[in-house]
Amino acid sequence: MRQTLVHTLLHERVPHANLASRVAMLAAVGTVAMPLYYLLWQFFFPQAYENLTLRLTGVGICVAGLFARRFSARWLSRYLLFALSYILPFFFTFMFVMNHASSIWSESLLIGLVVLFHFETKLACRAYLIGTSAACVDVILQGEGGFLLRREVLQQLPVHWFTIAALSVVKVGGKVLERERLAGLAAGLGSVAHELRTPLTSVEANVRGMRRLMPQLAGDTGAMPPIEEALSRIQFEVRHMQHMIDLFLLSASAVNRNLEPRQALSMLAMVHSVLKRYPFTGNKQRASVTVDVRADFQFAGQDELCVVILLNLLRNALKAVQRAGKGRVRIIIDGARPVPRLLFIDTGCGIAPNRLPLIFERFYSYPVHNGSGIGLALCRQIAHAWQARIRCVSREHAYAIFILEFPQPVPARFQPTS
């Protein structure tokens, strides 16, 4: 299926690290709330029915969730479905019915559904159906099945379904606004970049004109080194800005582009291409970037989109070195591993641990106002479209390593025919 970046953004799953953090925080709340509310409803404000066994089971599930950051993506998704199904729709629905639809449990169930549908809609719907069905079965096994058809229970269903529908619409509306913001930002970048070209072209033309007049201005007194040096610097800065504009336009055009892979690409060739295109500020900065080729490898992608990824990673690495006032950038092409990968390593300022889970989020930039906040998010979207994975490990004030892995072999349709 052909997808643009905007379409992908609307259906994006929460990144693993960020999702794991959310799960761990909710698990901490559940670990405390389950026994606390048992004490409240059992001793301080007694309810018709309580079940310590179900609550202790919930506590056990929540305690496991405290270690969500250590789960793999597969196990996290499995745990999340099970935990959400049990704690929110199952537990709250069962307690609601067993307490004969009391006002406290009616409100508790509604709050539980609100929390549930703050997760991905598809996941929330699955958990709702699984948990609610299991609760109804358990109620029947407890001999209270007849109460399921009572007015007190049935009249809650329209309220619950309206809440679910409203939350889903609000989430879609938020994503639409985010899509429009992203598209507007991309259009703005493109417009600003185009507007900058005219004065820059004019400046460069004037520099060339002044250089042609230099022999006449110098006359018989010889060369004018300070002026010549200044003109060279102006011309270099203008060309540097022209290259940066090309980078902005390339990133802006990628927003509305089909991301699916179309070509078999050589990683070594792409890295060399990017190093030729990058607007280094001088020989010293260029010399700070080294390439270590352990083994080249082929991957399925698009050459221009690959340039977008590599340019963003290189630019971020050089910015980190510049902010730290020290360090180098090392690019490693490691195709000899079972999972071929590319590494961008900089020994600059590193990334703080509390910032690391956020760096691939849209519109997040660090330091604040240091860019548009779409660069790394765009890299991740492109990588996911290619069945690749991008991640980062870092130590603050020491280093940052961006790892781009390609677990999928290049499809046969992309291989050149002999």
C-alpha positions in Angstrom: 0.0 0.0 0.0 1.3 3.4 -0.9 1.6 5.8 2.1 2.7 9.3 2.5 4.5 10.4 5.6 1.4 12.3 6.8 -0.8 9.1 6.4 1.8 7.2 8.4 1.9 9.8 11.1 -1.9 9.4 11.6 -1.5 5.7 12.3 1.8 5.8 14.1 2.4 3.6 17.2 3.9 5.1 20.2 7.7 4.6 20.2 8.8 1.6 22.4 10.8 3.7 24.9 8.1 6.2 25.4 5.3 3.6 25.7 7.4 1.6 28.2 7.7 4.7 30.4 4.0 5.3 30.3 3.3 1.7 31.2 5.7 1.8 34.1 4.1 5.0 35.5 0.6 3.6 35.2 1.8 0.4 36.8 3.2 2.4 39.7 -0.2 4.1 40.2 -2.0 0.7 40.0 0.4 -0.9 42.5 -0.6 1.7 45.1 -4.2 2.2 44.1 -5.3 -1.4 44.2 -4.6 -2.1 47.9 -5.4 1.5 48.9 -8.9 1.4 47.5 -9.4 -2.0 49.0 -8.9 -0.4 52.4 -11.2 2.5 51.5 -14.1 0.4 50.2 -13.7 -2.4 52.8 -13.3 -0.4 56.0 -13.8 3.3 55.6 -16.7 3.4 53.1 -17.9 -0.2 53.0 -19.3 -1.5 49.7 -21.6 -4.4 49.1 -18.9 -6.5 47.5 -15.1 -6.7 47.6 -12.6 -9.2 46.4 -9.1 -9.3 47.8 -7.9 -12.1 45.5 -8.8 -10.0 42.4 -7.0 -7.0 43.8 -3.9 -8.9 44.7 -3.8 -10.4 41.2 -4.0 -6.8 39.9 -1.2 -5.8 42.1 1.0 -8.6 40.8 0.3 -7.5 37.2 1.1 -3.9 38.1 4.3 -4.9 39.8 5.4 -6.7 36.7 4.7 -3.5 34.7 7.2 -1.6 36.8 9.9 -3.3 34.8 8.3 -2.5 31.4 11.4 -0.6 30.2 13.2 -4.0 30.2 10.6 -5.7 28.0 11.2 -6.2 24.3 8.7 -4.6 22.0 6.9 -7.9 21.5 6.6 -8.7 25.2 5.6 -5.2 26.0 2.7 -5.3 23.5 1.6 -8.7 24.9 1.8 -7.5 28.5 0.0 -4.3 27.7 -3.0 -6.1 26.2 -3.2 -8.5 29.1 -2.8 -5.9 31.8 -5.2 -3.4 30.2 -7.8 -6.1 29.7 -7.6 -7.3 33.3 -7.2 -4.1 35.3 -9.5 -1.7 33.4 -12.5 -3.4 31.7 -12.5 -6.8 33.5 -11.9 -5.7 37.1 -14.0 -2.6 37.0 -16.9 -4.2 35.1 -16.9 -7.2 37.4 -16.9 -5.0 40.5 -19.6 -2.7 39.0 -22.0 -5.6 38.4 -21.2 -7.4 41.7 -21.9 -4.1 43.5 -25.2 -3.9 41.7 -24.3 -0.9 39.7 -23.7 1.4 42.7 -22.8 5.0 41.9 -19.2 4.6 43.1 -18.5 1.7 40.8 -20.5 3.3 37.9 -18.1 6.3 38.1 -15.1 4.1 38.6 -15.9 2.0 35.5 -16.4 5.2 33.5 -13.0 6.5 34.6 -11.4 3.2 33.8 -12.7 3.4 30.2 -11.4 7.0 29.9 -7.9 5.8 30.9 -8.2 2.8 28.6 -9.0 4.8 25.5 -6.1 7.1 26.0 -4.1 4.2 24.6 -4.1 3.3 20.9 -7.7 2.9 19.8 -7.2 -0.6 18.3 -5.5 -1.9 21.4 -8.1 -0.3 23.6 -11.0 -1.8 21.7 -9.4 -5.3 21.9 -8.8 -4.9 25.6 -12.4 -3.6 26.1 -14.0 -6.5 24.3 -11.7 -9.1 26.0 -12.0 -7.7 29.5 -15.8 -7.0 29.4 -16.5 -10.4 28.0 -14.4 -12.1 30.7 -16.1 -10.0 33.4 -19.6 -11.1 32.1 -18.5 -14.7 32.1 -17.2 -14.4 35.7 -20.3 -12.7 36.9 -22.4 -15.6 35.5 -20.1 -18.1 37.2 -20.7 -16.2 40.5 -24.4 -16.7 40.1 -25.2 -13.1 39.3 -25.8 -13.4 35.6 -29.4 -12.3 35.9 -28.3 -8.8 37.0 -26.4 -8.3 33.7 -29.8 -7.6 32.0 -31.1 -5.3 34.7 -31.9 -1.7 33.8 -29.2 -0.4 36.2 -26.5 -2.1 34.1 -28.0 -1.7 30.6 -28.5 2.0 31.0 -24.8 2.5 31.5 -23.9 1.1 28.0 -25.0 4.1 26.0 -23.0 6.3 28.3 -19.9 4.1 27.9 -20.2 3.9 24.2 -20.7 7.6 23.8 -17.6 8.1 26.0 -15.6 5.7 23.8 -16.8 7.4 20.6 -16.1 10.9 22.0 -12.5 10.0 23.1 -11.8 8.4 19.7 -13.0 11.5 17.8 -10.9 13.7 20.0 -7.9 11.6 19.3 -8.5 11.7 15.6 -9.0 15.5 15.8 -5.7 15.9 17.6 -3.9 13.9 15.0 -5.5 15.9 12.2 -4.3 19.1 13.9 -0.9 17.5 14.2 -0.9 16.6 10.6 -1.8 20.1 9.6 0.9 21.5 11.8 3.4 19.2 10.2 2.3 20.0 6.7 2.3 23.8 7.5 5.8 23.5 9.0 7.1 21.7 5.9 5.5 24.3 3.7 6.9 27.1 5.8 10.4 25.6 5.6 10.1 25.4 1.9 8.8 29.0 1.5 11.5 30.4 3.8 14.2 28.5 2.0 13.0 29.7 -1.4 12.8 33.3 -0.2 16.4 33.1 1.1 17.8 32.1 -2.2 17.2 35.5 -3.8 19.3 37.7 -1.4 22.0 35.0 -1.2 22.3 34.8 -5.0 22.5 38.6 -5.1 25.3 38.6 -2.4 27.2 36.0 -4.3 26.9 37.9 -7.6 28.2 41.1 -5.9 31.1 39.2 -4.5 32.0 37.9 -8.0 31.7 41.4 -9.3 34.0 42.9 -6.6 36.5 40.2 -7.3 36.6 41.1 -11.0 37.3 44.7 -10.0 40.0 43.8 -7.5 42.9 44.2 -10.0 41.7 47.7 -10.9 41.2 48.7 -7.2 44.6 47.4 -6.3 46.4 49.3 -9.1 50.1 49.3 -8.8 50.1 48.8 -5.1 49.7 45.1 -5.5 47.2 42.7 -3.9 44.7 43.5 -1.2 44.9 40.4 1.1 42.4 41.5 3.8 39.7 42.3 1.3 40.4 39.2 -0.7 40.2 37.1 2.4 36.9 38.8 3.5 35.4 38.2 0.0 36.4 34.5 0.1 34.8 34.1 3.5 31.6 35.8 2.4 31.4 33.6 -0.7 32.0 30.5 1.5 29.2 31.4 3.9 26.8 32.1 1.0 27.5 28.7 -0.5 27.2 27.1 2.9 23.7 28.6 3.3 22.8 27.5 -0.2 23.6 23.9 0.8 21.6 24.3 4.0 18.6 25.5 2.0 19.0 22.4 -0.2 18.8 20.3 3.0 15.7 22.1 4.3 13.9 21.7 0.9 14.8 18.1 0.8 13.4 17.4 4.2 10.3 19.5 3.4 9.6 17.6 0.2 9.9 14.3 2.0 6.8 15.1 4.1 4.4 14.5 1.3 6.4 11.7 -0.4 5.7 8.0 -0.8 8.1 6.4 1.7 8.0 2.8 0.5 11.3 1.3 -0.7 11.9 1.3 -4.4 15.6 0.6 -4.9 18.5 -1.6 -3.7 21.0 0.9 -2.3 24.6 0.6 -1.2 25.2 2.1 2.2 28.8 3.0 1.5 27.7 4.8 -1.7 25.0 6.7 0.2 27.4 7.7 3.0 30.0 9.0 0.4 27.2 10.9 -1.4 26.1 12.6 1.8 29.7 13.6 2.8 30.1 15.2 -0.6 26.8 17.1 -0.2 27.1 18.2 3.4 28.0 21.9 3.8 30.9 21.6 6.1 32.0 24.9 7.7 35.7 24.2 6.8 38.4 21.7 6.4 38.7 21.3 10.2 35.0 20.2 10.5 35.3 17.9 7.6 38.4 16.3 9.1 36.5 15.6 12.3 34.3 13.1 10.5 35.7 9.7 9.7 34.2 6.6 8.0 35.0 3.1 9.2 33.9 0.5 6.6 33.8 -2.9 8.1 31.6 -4.3 5.3 29.3 -2.6 2.8 25.7 -3.8 2.6 22.7 -3.4 0.4 19.3 -2.3 1.7 15.9 -1.5 0.2 15.0 2.2 0.2 15.0 5.4 -1.8 18.2 7.3 -2.4 16.8 10.8 -1.7 15.1 9.7 1.5 18.3 8.0 2.6 20.1 11.3 2.1 17.5 12.9 4.3 18.2 10.4 7.1 22.0 10.6 6.8 22.1 14.4 6.5 20.0 14.8 9.6 22.1 12.3 11.6 25.3 14.0 10.5 24.0 17.5 11.2 22.9 16.5 14.7 26.3 14.8 15.4 28.2 17.9 14.3 25.9 20.2 16.3 26.6 18.0 19.4 30.3 18.4 18.9 30.0 22.1 18.4 27.9 22.6 21.5 30.4 20.6 23.6 33.4 22.4 22.1 35.2 19.0 21.7 34.8 15.6 20.1 34.7 13.9 16.7 32.1 12.1 14.5 32.7 8.5 13.5 30.5 6.7 10.9 30.7 2.9 11.0 29.2 0.8 8.1 28.9 -2.7 9.5 27.4 -5.1 7.0 29.1 -8.2 8.3 26.7 -8.7 11.2 23.6 -10.9 10.9 21.6 -7.6 11.1 23.5 -5.0 9.0 23.7 -1.6 10.6 25.0 1.9 10.3 26.3 3.8 13.3 26.8 7.5 13.8 29.0 8.1 16.9 29.8 11.5 18.2 31.8 12.3 21.3 30.2 15.6 21.9 27.7 16.7 24.5 25.6 13.5 24.7 21.9 13.4 25.6 20.5 13.5 29.1 18.7 10.3 30.2 15.4 12.0 30.7 15.6 13.5 27.2 16.6 10.3 25.4 13.1 8.8 25.2 11.8 12.0 23.6 14.2 12.7 20.8 12.3 10.9 18.1 9.0 12.6 19.0 7.6 15.1 16.5 8.2 18.8 17.3 10.5 17.9 20.1 13.9 19.7 19.9 16.7 19.8 22.4 18.0 22.3 23.4 14.8 24.3 23.1 14.4 26.2 19.8 17.3 24.1 18.4 15.5 23.2 15.1 12.0 22.4 14.0 11.7 19.1 15.9 10.8 17.0 12.8 14.3 15.8 11.7 14.6 12.6 13.9 10.9 12.0 13.7 11.1 12.0 9.9 14.1 9.7 10.1 12.2 7.2 12.2 9.1 7.3 9.9 11.3 6.6 6.8 13.1 3.8 8.6 9.9 2.2 9.7 8.6 2.3 6.1 11.7 0.4 5.1 11.2 -2.2 7.9 14.4 -0.8 9.5 15.0 0.4 13.0 16.6 3.5 14.4 17.6 4.0 18.0 20.0 5.9 20.2 22.2 5.1 23.2 23.9 8.0 24.9 25.8 9.1 27.9 25.4 12.8 28.8 28.6 14.9 28.3 30.3 11.9 26.7 28.8 10.4 23.6 25.7 9.6 21.5 25.4 6.7 19.2 22.6 6.5 16.6 22.1 3.0 15.3 20.2 2.3 12.0 19.5 -1.5 11.6 18.2 -3.3 8.5 16.9 -6.7 9.6 15.0 -7.4 6.4 16.9 -8.7 3.3 16.6 -6.7 0.1 13.5 -8.0 -1.8 14.3 -9.8 -5.1 12.3 -7.2 -7.1 14.9 -4.5 -6.2 17.9 -6.6 -7.2 19.6 -5.7 -10.5 19.0 -8.2 -13.2 21.9 -9.6 -15.2 
